[in-house]
Structure formats: C-alpha cells, structure tokens
Amino acid sequence: MTEVAQHPIPTRSPGHQVAAFGGIRKTASDVRPNDNPDFVAIHGSAEFVELRRRFRRFVFPMSALFFLWYLTYVLLAAYAGGFMSHRLIGTVNVGLALGLLQFVSTLAITAGYLRFARRRLDPAVAIIRARAGAVHK
C-alpha cells in the first residue's frame, strides 16, 4: 500500500498519470482541487500513522511532565506553606517564583512544540496533503 501512496501509477494512455492514495486510483482529469480527499485511506496510510506517532511522542510526555510540575506546585501550595512563604528577594517568595515559573514553562513548551511542529510535523503533513490531492488554503 505504501508503494501506491508514494508513486503515481501511469495509466494505459500515454501522457496521463493516475493519482493514487491508499489504493484508490483517479485519472489526472478526475483530480480537481475541489475534490474531497479520501480520509479513510489517508487515516490508514503508513505516512499518517508515522505522523500521528511523531505527534504523540512529543505531546504525551510533555503533557505528563507539565501536569506533574503543576501538581507539585499545587501540592506545595496546599501542604508546604512554610516552604512556599520563604522569602527569596524582598517581597518575592518561593510560591510567587514557582507560580511565575508555571507561565514561563507554559511559554517554553509552546515554543518547543512550534519548533517541533515546523521541523517534524509540517513537512509530513504537506506530503500527505499533496498525495491526497488536497489544496492547502
């Protein structure tokens, strides 16, 4: 199936190509930008499975780490009042510093995801769209 999805298959008439994705074949005259892609075939393709795997390998661990970091902050605020009220500089205490670090870590995760998506996900999405004949608006 990956062979079909990766390479157009020539038709019997010379000069025409068949656009194929997921085993579904259309002649070049049948492929129009307004045609709806075959989403079932795309979803089952090896390229899409790999794209989903890449996405999950970034998002799931990062979500788990952030959740643990946030839960730690909440538990410290609830049960370690003495530690959280320890003054660092002037009126800035540990609780305030850790609270601000929640925002910093959120921005860092967002920036990291954007970089990851641009480098590892967007090129694969473009390939899948091109093979499916989808027009990116």
C-alpha positions, 0 to 999 in steps of 0.5 A: 500500500505504501508503494501506491501512496508514494508513486503515481501509477501511469495509466494505459494512455500515454501522457496521463498519470493516475493519482493514487492514495491508499489504493484508490486510483483517479485519472489526472482529469478526475483530480480537481482541487475541489475534490474531497480527499479520501480520509479513510485511506489517508487515516490508514496510510503508513505516512499518517500513522508515522505522523500521528506517532511523531505527534504523540511522542512529543505531546504525551510526555510533555503533557505528563511532565507539565501536569506533574510540575503543576501538581507539585506546585499545587501540592506545595501550595496546599501542604508546604506553606512554610516552604512556599512563604520563604522569602527569596528577594524582598517581597518575592517568595518561593510560591510567587517564583514557582507560580511565575515559573508555571507561565514561563514553562507554559511559554517554553513548551509552546515554543518547543512544540512550534519548533517541533511542529515546523521541523517534524510535523509540517513537512509530513503533513504537506506530503500527505496533503499533496498525495491526497490531492488536497489544496492547502488554503 
